[in-house]
C-alpha cells in the first residue's frame, strides 16, 4: 500500500531534464493556447514554460511589466499590437529585460520620445534589432538615442529623421547589416557614412526623393558587402545613377526599382556587371521591349522577376526573357494585359521549375493556355489566376501541381465545382484558397476542398450566392483555418458560423458582411470558442447590442467594422466599446459620433482606439455576375 502511494506521488516529468521539456514545448506551435494550457497543469510546468518562452507579442500595454517579469528570458519583444507604448513602458522594458532583449518591434507605436528610446538603447546592450517605422515624431534626437545601440544589426526608421541623424547612426552603429530608410528626407550628405558600413547587406531607400544620380555616385567608394537594394519610387534616378551603382557592388543579389524611371535599354545595360543578381522587381514601371530583352541578356543568374502592373510588357519581350532564364523560380506578370497565350507557351516550356506564378488580370490569355501550366510547371507552390479565363479543364490540369499551397481564383467566372473537385482531390498541401466571386462554385465544391485540404488556413468565398451552412460545416473540420471571408453569402446563418467557431479555434480574421441571416445567436459561440479572433466585419448583418457586447470576452479582438447594424443602439455601442479593452480600431457610422458622449470617445482614444467615422449610405448589394461588365464599360 505504501509503495502504491509513493508511486502515485511521482511526477514522471520530474525525471526529464529541462532541455527535453523545452524540446517538447517547441512542438506546441500549432495553437497559441497550447503552451498556456501546458503552463496551467501544475506549478513546475508554469515555471518551465516561463523559462522556455523567448518571444512575446503582448496584446495590451498595461500588462507589459507583469508579463516581462514572468518571462524573464525574453529576447524578442513584438509590440505591434500595442500602439500606446510610451516612455514609461520603455523605461520598464529597459529595466526588466536589460540583459536578455535582442529585438523589439515598435512599428505600430507612436507615444514614446527620444528619452524612452535612449533608456532602451543604454540599458539593453544586446539589442540587435529595432523597428520604429511609425515613430514619425522622432527627430535627430531620436536618432542620437538609437546610435547608442552599438551592437545594432537591423534598423527600420520612421519618416522624419534627416541626414544628420542617419549619418550619426551610421558612424556609431558599425555592425548594421539591414537598414530601412524608407521615405526619409535624406540626400547624398549621409550616404558616404552609410556606405562605409562594412557589414551592410540590405539597404532600403524606397521613397527617398532626395536621392538622385549624384547621390549614387558615392557608391563607387564603398558598400562592397551590399546584397539587396530597394530604390522603389526614386524618380530622380536614371541610367547614369544605376551605372554608378553597379560599378562597385558586383555582389548585389536583389534589386528593386519599382515605380521608378522607365526601364529602357540604357537602364537595363546598367545591370551588365551584376553577374550575381538573382531578383529584379520593376513593379509599376514602364518597361520597353529593348529594356526587357537586355535584362534577358545580362542577368544570367536571375531566379525572380517581378513585372506587376508594368506598362509595355509584350509577348515578344516576355517570351525572350523566359527562353533565356530557364532557372527562373518566381514570375509576377500581374495586370500585364498585352500578353497572350504566346507568352504562356514560352514561359511554361522554358521555366519548368517555377515555384511561384502570379498573373492576375492577364485578360488576353485564352482558357486553353492554362492547361499548359499544369502540364509543364509541376513544382508550383503559389499560383495567382485572379480575373482570368481559366475553366474546369484548366483547373484539372493545375491539380497536377501537388505542392500547391496558395491558389487564387477570384473572379474566375468559368470554373465550377467539377474543376474545383480536382484541386481538392490532388492538392492536399493547399493552405490558401481565394474563390472571391467565383459564382459557379457551390457547397459541393467547398466540400471537396474541406475533405482534401485538411491544412487549409485561409479561404475566401465572398459573394458565392449558393453557399449555405453546409459549406461551413464542412470547413469546420479544417482546424488550422485562421482567415474566413464569406461576405455577401445570403444563405449562411448563425448555425454555420457556430460550426466554424467550434471547429476552427485558431480563427484570427472573420468577414461576414452582408450575411443578413447571421445574428446574435452566431456571436455567442464566437465569444466562447474564438479566443484568437482579432478582426471582424459585421456590417449589414442582423447582430444587435447583445451580440456585439458578447464579443467583449475575446481579449484578442482589436479591429471591428460595424456599419449599418439596424439593431445597434448608441448605448449598446458604448457598452461594447468600453468592455472590449483591447480594441484599437473601429469603423462605424458617422451618425454615432453625435450620439456618443464626447468624454467616452476621448477615453477610448486615450486608451489607443482609433475611430473611422463613415458617412456611407445603405447600399444594395451588387450582382456578382454584372459588376465586372459594368466596370469594363467604364474603362476606355
Buried (B, 14 or more C-beta within 10 A) or exposed (E): EEEEEEEEEEEEBEEBEEEEBBEEBEEBEEBBEEBEEBBEEEEEBEEBBBBBBEEBEBBBBEEBBEBBEBBEEBBBBBBBBBBBBBBBBBBBBBEBBBEBBBBBBBBBBBBBBBBBBBBBBBBBEBBBBBBBBBBEBBBBBBBBBBBBBEBBBBBBBBBBBBBBBBBBBBBBBEBBBBBBBBBBBBBBBBBBBBBBBEEBBBBBBBBBBBBBBBBBBBBEEBBEBBBBBBBBBBEBBBBBBBBBBBBBBEBBBBBBBBBBBBBBBBBBBBBEBBEBBBBBBBBBBBBBBBBBBBBBBBBEEBBBBBBBBBBBBBBBBBBBBBBBBEBBBBBBBBBBBBBBBBBBBBBBBBBBBBBBBBBBBBBBBEBBBBBBBBBBBBBBBBBBBBBBBBBBBBBBBBBBBEBBBBBBBBBBBBBBBBBBBBBBBBBEBBBBBBBBBBBBBBBBBBBBBBEBBEEBBBBBBBBBBBBBBBBBBBBBBBBBBBBBBBBBBBBBBBBBBBBBBBBBBBBBBBBBBBBBBBBBBBBBBBBBBBBBBBBBBBBBBBBBBBBBBBBBBBBBBBBBBBBBBEBBBBEBBBBBBBBBBBBBBBBBBEEBEEEBEEEBBEEBEEBBBEBEEBEEEEEEBEEBEEEEEEEEEEEE
